[in-house]
């Protein structure tokens, strides 16, 4: 029963992530100061400048998350990344996978949590905790499946490479030749850059409206692409 739940949870991991984000938006209805308003009070600067500072930080974090996701997808391949099922046909241990077992989930957690900083503390807490828990459940099912089908080879990798927190030195077998296609990676991992563009626009104009008008385009377009590929 538990394995069945984990399987369904993994198969609909993208939909679940979007649902968590939508549910986190409801925290904006709470009568709580936004993070940039609290930041303004803490730093003794005016609110517009605080908004600019925070939005620039959010944009930079989304770019960093996007670069990680592009690199991970370039090594993994979109044909594997976009599928519902766990793809246990090949083992990818190069690129970011030589430092952390789940760079795509890590990237998504960084991007979504950074974006949540545009709301209040409850928005950030709801999205960060929700994304961490859901990603942990995704990993349990995916990694157990890989251990089942790949055996000792994956077990060695599993034991030596952390799940979420990257280590400072690569997995020792990364000298093997790996497939990578950065064009494919960018095509299937572009949404954090679109979010970053929205926050850059918001930082420059000091207007929340541009965050929504520009920043929402890429996640919606990516979700449409994802559904098409499935």
N, C-alpha and C positions, 0 to 999 in steps of 0.2 A: 504493500500500500504506500509506504513512504517513498520507495523507489519510483513508483508511478507518479506521485506528486512532484518529485524532483525532476522527473522526465518532462512532464508538462510544463513545469516552471522553466526548464532550460529551453524547451522548444519555443516558448513565447517570451523569451528573455527581453527582446527589444520592446514588445508591446508592454511588458511589465515595467520596464524602465521609463517609458513615456508616461504610463499611468501614475507612477510614483511622482514624476515631475508635475503632472497636472494636479494631483492631490496636494502636493506641497504648495501650489499656487493659492490654495484656499487659506493658507495661513496669512496671506496678505490682507485678509478681511479682519484680522485681529487688530485691535487698537494698540498697536505696538510701533515704536519708532523704527524707521528703516536703518540698516547698518550704516549707511553714509551719514545719516543724521546723528547717530551716536558717535561716529568718527569725528564729525565736525566739532561736537562738544568736547571730545577727548583731546583733540589737537588744537582746540581754540582757533579754528578757521571757519570761514563762512561756509554755509551748506553747499552752494554751487561748486566751490573749489573742492570740497570733500567728495562730492559726487564725481567730479572729474578724476580725482586721484583714485577712488575706488574702482571706477569703471575702467580705467587704464590697467589696473592690477588684474581685474577680471578678464579683460581682453588678452593680456599677456599670458595668463594661466591657461586660457583656452587655446592660444597658439601653441604653447608647450604641449598641452594634451593632444592637440591635433597632430603635431610632428611625431609624437610617440605613436599615435594610432596609425598614421600613414606608414611609418617604418614597420610596425607590427603587421599590418595588412599586406605590405609589399613582400614580406617574407612568408606569411601564411598563405596568401592568395585569397581573393574575394570569393572564389568558388567554395572555399571552406568556411570563411568567416560568415557568409550570408545564409548558410544552410541551417535548417531547423535542427537536424540531427548532429550528434558528435561525429566529426570526421576523423576516424582512426586509421586512415590509409597511409599517412606519413607523419613523421615526427619532426617538428620544427624546433630547433634549439639555437638558431643563429640570430643575429641582430638583437633586438630588445629581449627576445626569448632566452638569450644566454645570461640575462641579469635578473629576470623576473618571469614566473611561469604564465602570468595572465596580464600582459601589457595592455590589451584592449580594454579589459574591465577596469584596470587602473586608470587608463586614459579617460574613460567615460565617467568614472568617479570624480576625477579632478575637474573635468569640464562642467559636469552638472553641479558639483558642490560650489565651484567658483561662481557659476551663474547664479546660484541661490543667494550669494552674498548681496545681490541687488535688492533682496527682500529684507525681512527682519531676522532676528536670531532664530525664531521658530521655523522660518522658511529654510534656513541653512541646516538646522538640526534635523528637520523632517526629511530633507532630501539626502543629506549626508548619511544619516543612520539607515534610511530606507535603501539607499544604493549600496551601502556596505553589506547589509544583511542579504539583499537579493543577489549581489555578486558572489558572496560566500556560498549561497545555495547553488548558484550556477556552477561554481567551481567544484563543489562536492560531487555533483552528478557527472560533470565533464571529466574530471580527473579520475574518478572511479572507473569510468568507461575506458579511458585510455590505459589505465593500469590493467584492466581486464584483457584488452586486446593486444597491448604492446609488451606486457610483462616486464621482465627484468631491465630491459633497455630504458623504458620510461621510469621505472622505479628508481634507477640511479639518478636520473635527471630530477625526479620528484624530490629525492632526498637531499640533493645538492643545491637546488635553486628555490628561492623563496616564492611564496604564492603571490603576495602583493607588494611587499617592501623590497625594492631592488637592492641587490648586493653590489659591492664596489668592484668586483672582479668577475670576469665571464666564466661561464661553464666550460670546463676544460676540453670538451669535444668540439668547440666551435670552429676548429680549423677545417672541418669538412665543408665542401662546396655546397652553397645553399642557393636556391632559387629566390630571386627578388625582382619585383616589378613596381617601381615607385609610381609610375603612371596609374597602374591599377590600384595601388594603395591610396593615392590621392583621390581618384574617382570614387572610391567607396568609403572614404573617411574624411570628407570635406566639411562636415557639419560644424566642428568646433571653430573653423576659420570664419564661417558665416556668422556665428555667434559673436566672435571677436570683432568682426566688422561692425556689428550692431552696437557693441559697447564702445568701440572707438568713436563712432558717430555720436553716441550719447555723451561721451566724455568731451568731445569738441563743442557740441551744441548745448551741453548741460540740460538736455531734454530727454526724458524717459521715452517719449513717443518714438524716437528714432531707434532706440534699442529694440522695441517691438517690431517696428515696420521693417527694419533691415535684418535684425537678428533672428527672426522667426522663419525667414525664407529658407535658409539652408536646412534646418532640422526637418521641416515639412517636406522639402524636396528629397532629402535623404531617406525619409521614411517611405515615400512613394517609390523610390528606387529599390529599397529593401524589399518591399512587398512584391514588386514586380519580379525580382530575382528569385523569390521563393516559389 
